[in-house]
Amino acid sequence: MSIETLKNWLPTRIKNVEGNERKVGIELEFSGCEPEDILACITDNFGGEVEKRSVFEYSVVDTDFGDFTVELDAQLLQKIVTPSSEETVEDKLIQVAEGLLKSAAEQLVPWEVVAPPVKISELHQLENMIKCLRNKGALGTRHAMRYAFGLHLNPELPDFEASTLVRFMQAYLCLYDWIYAKEKIDVVRKITPYIDHFGKDYILKVVNPEYSPNKETFIKDYLEFNPTRNRSLDWLPLFAHFDKEWIKGLKEEALIKSRPTLHYRLPNCDIDNTQWNLQEPWSYWLKVEALANQPDKLEHLMEEFREDYQRFTRALDGQWIKRCEEFVSELE
């Protein structure tokens, strides 16, 4: 890859708070592949050794990037078939039941590949795995009405200052409608709760020019309005990274994984579309970062956003989406 092409993958701020290159993780949901083919797409591209935990869950350890997880995204089923430390006389029957259970589950839930955090400058290398999965028959969001599959991006933040957190949220709220339109969010994903947008009261609170909370207040405000993982941009993993007490008592506490990243859940996984690639959704996220890192432009766009947000026909006429298209083309 040329240096010029690589630049298209890089954010404005490449370093994290410790001065190291930032990392990003991805989670890829799809159907249509046997686990053996999925695992081969990982090991053929990045090396590593396969470890089987059950027919629903595998690890690929010691790859070029770290450890991958491959799992059928059905937590209850995984618990049922996770092997115990002791063999029993029912092992043969269990194996048969596992196979039947797996076949049924594959019709309803996706396989999920969870990649380890990779340096942002190396993110493009995951495209090889995605192409391999496509060639093996992976099916994405639009293949069937029941496939509400997504691509999750977990970008590490450049720092944890309150002003940075606020600007990232403000930039995302301003550009959300534009990203949503670009992604052409699948109809099934629209009606599921997993990528719910933020409510009007919270949006207006955050895009207020006087909103300048410290970190603690920002977190408290977020949790007051959004005590759930089901947001298109989920901040709970980051809050857990700061202090697990922040998420204590939340209904989904057990599912929240502490990490120094945001959990961006909006993009479709359109993996069987030959025109789709990882760079497309990532490029939309980079516009959020670019806007967040240009405070003057962010302030200007927020002013326009607040005015537009009050229009009765804004959801129908697409004027804000057109304005954002013009605006992001000028971002550095």
C-alpha positions in Angstrom: 0.0 0.0 0.0 1.3 3.4 -1.0 1.9 6.1 1.7 -0.7 8.3 0.0 -3.3 5.5 0.2 -2.4 4.7 3.8 -3.1 8.3 4.7 -6.7 7.7 3.9 -6.9 5.2 6.8 -5.3 7.5 9.4 -7.0 9.9 11.8 -5.9 13.4 12.6 -4.5 12.3 15.9 -2.5 9.0 15.6 -1.1 8.8 19.1 -2.8 7.8 22.3 -2.5 9.3 25.8 0.7 7.3 26.4 2.3 8.5 23.1 1.9 5.2 21.3 0.1 4.6 18.1 -3.7 4.2 18.7 -5.4 0.9 18.1 -8.8 -0.2 16.9 -10.7 -3.4 17.2 -13.4 -4.7 14.9 -16.3 -7.2 15.4 -17.7 -8.7 12.2 -21.1 -10.4 12.1 -22.1 -12.6 9.2 -23.6 -16.0 8.3 -23.1 -18.6 5.5 -19.6 -19.9 6.5 -18.5 -23.0 8.3 -16.3 -22.4 11.3 -13.4 -24.2 9.7 -13.5 -21.8 6.8 -13.6 -18.8 9.1 -10.7 -20.0 11.1 -8.7 -20.7 7.9 -9.3 -17.1 6.7 -7.6 -15.9 9.9 -4.7 -18.4 10.1 -3.9 -18.2 6.3 -3.6 -14.4 6.6 -2.2 -13.8 10.1 -0.9 -17.2 11.3 -1.8 -18.5 14.8 -3.1 -21.7 16.4 -6.7 -22.7 16.7 -8.1 -23.6 20.1 -11.6 -25.0 20.2 -13.8 -24.3 23.2 -17.0 -25.7 21.9 -18.8 -26.0 18.6 -19.9 -22.4 19.2 -16.6 -20.8 20.2 -13.0 -20.9 19.0 -9.9 -18.8 19.5 -7.0 -18.2 17.2 -4.0 -17.4 19.4 -0.6 -16.0 18.7 -1.5 -14.5 15.3 0.5 -11.5 13.9 -1.9 -9.2 15.7 -2.8 -11.1 18.8 -5.7 -13.4 19.6 -8.9 -13.6 17.6 -12.2 -15.0 18.8 -14.7 -16.7 16.5 -18.1 -17.4 18.1 -21.7 -18.1 17.2 -23.2 -15.1 18.8 -25.7 -16.9 21.1 -24.5 -16.7 24.6 -27.0 -19.0 26.2 -26.2 -21.7 23.6 -22.5 -21.3 24.3 -23.0 -21.9 28.0 -25.0 -25.0 27.3 -22.3 -26.7 25.2 -19.1 -25.4 26.9 -17.3 -28.6 27.9 -16.7 -29.4 31.5 -13.4 -30.6 32.9 -14.8 -34.2 33.3 -15.9 -36.6 30.6 -19.3 -38.3 31.0 -21.0 -41.3 29.5 -23.4 -38.9 27.7 -20.5 -37.4 25.6 -21.7 -39.0 22.4 -25.2 -37.9 22.9 -24.0 -34.4 23.7 -22.0 -34.2 20.5 -25.1 -35.1 18.5 -27.2 -32.5 20.4 -24.5 -29.9 19.9 -24.5 -30.5 16.1 -28.3 -30.2 15.9 -28.3 -27.1 18.1 -25.5 -25.5 16.0 -27.4 -26.1 12.8 -30.6 -24.5 14.2 -28.7 -21.6 15.7 -26.9 -20.7 12.5 -30.3 -20.0 10.9 -31.0 -17.3 13.5 -27.7 -15.8 14.8 -24.5 -14.8 13.2 -21.0 -16.0 13.5 -18.9 -13.2 14.9 -15.2 -12.6 14.4 -13.7 -10.5 17.2 -10.3 -9.2 16.1 -7.7 -8.1 18.7 -6.8 -4.4 18.8 -4.6 -3.5 15.9 -2.6 -0.4 15.2 -4.6 2.0 13.1 -1.9 2.0 10.4 -2.3 -1.7 10.1 -6.1 -1.8 10.1 -6.2 -2.1 6.3 -4.6 -5.6 6.6 -7.9 -7.0 8.0 -9.3 -6.4 4.5 -7.6 -9.6 3.4 -9.5 -11.6 6.0 -12.8 -10.0 4.9 -12.1 -10.8 1.2 -11.3 -14.4 2.2 -14.6 -14.7 4.1 -16.5 -13.3 1.2 -14.9 -15.9 -1.1 -15.9 -18.6 1.4 -19.6 -17.6 1.1 -20.0 -15.1 4.0 -23.4 -13.5 3.9 -24.1 -10.0 5.3 -26.8 -7.7 6.4 -28.8 -7.5 3.2 -28.9 -11.2 2.3 -32.0 -12.0 4.3 -34.7 -10.1 6.2 -33.6 -11.8 9.5 -30.0 -10.8 9.1 -29.5 -7.7 11.3 -25.7 -8.1 11.1 -23.3 -5.3 11.9 -19.7 -4.2 11.8 -18.5 -2.8 15.2 -15.5 -0.5 15.4 -13.8 0.0 18.7 -11.4 3.0 18.2 -9.1 3.9 21.1 -9.3 7.5 22.1 -6.4 9.9 21.7 -6.8 11.1 25.3 -9.4 11.0 28.1 -9.7 14.8 28.7 -13.3 15.9 29.3 -13.1 18.3 26.4 -12.1 15.5 24.1 -14.9 13.3 25.2 -17.4 16.1 24.7 -16.2 17.1 21.3 -16.3 13.5 20.1 -19.9 13.2 21.2 -20.8 16.5 19.7 -19.2 15.7 16.4 -20.9 12.4 16.2 -24.4 13.9 17.0 -23.9 16.5 14.3 -22.8 14.0 11.6 -25.1 11.1 12.6 -27.8 11.7 10.0 -25.2 12.0 7.3 -23.5 8.8 8.3 -26.8 7.0 8.7 -27.7 8.0 5.1 -24.3 7.0 3.8 -24.5 3.6 5.5 -28.0 3.0 4.1 -28.9 1.2 7.3 -30.7 -2.1 6.7 -34.5 -2.0 7.5 -34.2 -4.9 10.0 -31.4 -3.2 11.9 -33.5 -0.1 12.1 -36.2 -1.8 14.1 -33.8 -3.7 16.4 -32.8 -1.9 19.6 -29.1 -2.5 19.3 -28.3 0.7 17.3 -30.8 3.1 18.9 -29.9 6.7 18.5 -29.7 9.2 21.4 -32.9 10.9 22.5 -33.8 14.5 21.8 -33.3 15.7 25.3 -29.8 14.3 25.6 -28.8 15.6 22.1 -30.0 19.1 22.8 -28.2 19.1 26.2 -24.9 18.0 24.6 -24.9 20.3 21.6 -25.6 23.4 23.7 -22.6 25.8 23.4 -22.6 26.2 27.2 -22.2 22.4 27.7 -18.7 22.1 29.2 -18.8 19.4 31.9 -15.9 17.8 33.7 -15.4 14.1 33.1 -17.5 13.0 36.0 -20.4 15.2 35.0 -20.2 14.0 31.4 -20.4 10.4 32.5 -23.3 11.1 34.9 -25.2 12.9 32.2 -24.7 10.1 29.8 -25.8 7.4 32.2 -28.9 9.4 33.3 -30.1 9.5 29.7 -28.5 6.3 28.4 -28.2 3.5 31.0 -27.9 0.9 28.2 -25.5 -0.6 25.7 -28.1 -0.2 23.0 -26.8 3.0 21.4 -25.2 3.4 18.0 -22.2 4.9 19.7 -21.8 3.0 23.0 -19.6 4.7 25.7 -20.1 2.2 28.5 -16.9 0.1 27.8 -14.9 3.4 28.1 -16.6 4.3 31.3 -15.9 0.8 32.7 -12.3 1.4 31.8 -12.2 4.5 33.9 -13.9 2.8 36.8 -16.1 -0.2 36.9 -18.2 1.5 39.5 -19.7 3.6 36.8 -21.5 0.6 35.3 -22.3 -1.2 38.5 -26.0 -2.1 38.7 -26.8 -1.5 35.0 -29.0 -4.2 33.6 -26.4 -5.2 31.0 -23.4 -4.9 33.4 -22.2 -8.5 32.7 -22.0 -7.8 29.0 -19.9 -4.6 29.2 -16.3 -5.2 28.4 -13.9 -2.6 29.9 -11.6 -1.1 27.3 -10.1 2.4 26.4 -12.3 2.6 23.4 -15.7 3.7 22.1 -18.0 1.0 20.8 -19.3 2.3 17.4 -22.1 -0.1 16.4 -23.9 1.7 13.6 -22.3 0.2 10.3 -23.9 -2.6 8.4 -21.8 -5.7 7.7 -22.4 -5.9 3.9 -19.7 -8.5 3.5 -21.2 -10.4 0.5 -21.3 -7.1 -1.5 -18.1 -6.9 -3.6 -18.3 -3.1 -3.5 -18.3 -3.0 0.3 -15.1 -2.9 2.3 -13.8 -1.9 5.8 -12.5 1.4 4.6 -16.0 2.7 3.8 -17.4 2.7 7.3 -14.0 3.6 8.8 -13.8 6.7 6.6 -17.1 8.0 8.0 -15.8 7.6 11.5 -12.7 9.5 10.5 -14.9 12.4 9.6 -16.2 12.4 13.1 -12.7 12.5 14.5 -11.7 15.2 12.0 -14.6 17.4 13.1 -13.9 16.7 16.8 -10.4 17.9 16.4 -11.3 21.2 14.8 -13.2 23.0 17.6 -13.9 26.2 15.6 -15.6 24.2 12.8 -17.4 22.0 15.3 -18.8 25.1 17.0 -20.0 26.4 13.7 -21.6 23.2 12.6 -23.3 22.7 16.0 -24.9 26.1 15.7 -26.3 25.1 12.3 -27.3 21.7 13.7 -29.3 23.2 16.6 -31.2 25.4 14.2 -31.9 22.6 11.8 -32.9 20.1 14.6 -36.0 22.2 15.4 -37.3 22.0 11.8 -40.5 19.9 11.5 -39.6 18.5 8.1 -35.9 17.8 8.7 -36.5 14.0 8.6 -38.2 14.2 5.3 -36.3 16.7 3.1 -32.7 15.6 3.6 -31.4 19.2 3.8 -29.2 18.5 6.8 -27.6 15.5 5.1 -26.8 17.7 2.1 -25.3 20.3 4.3 -23.1 17.7 6.1 -22.0 16.4 2.7 -20.7 19.9 1.8 -19.2 20.4 5.3 -17.2 17.2 5.6 -15.7 17.7 2.2 -13.9 20.8 3.7 -12.6 19.0 6.8 -8.9 18.6 6.9 
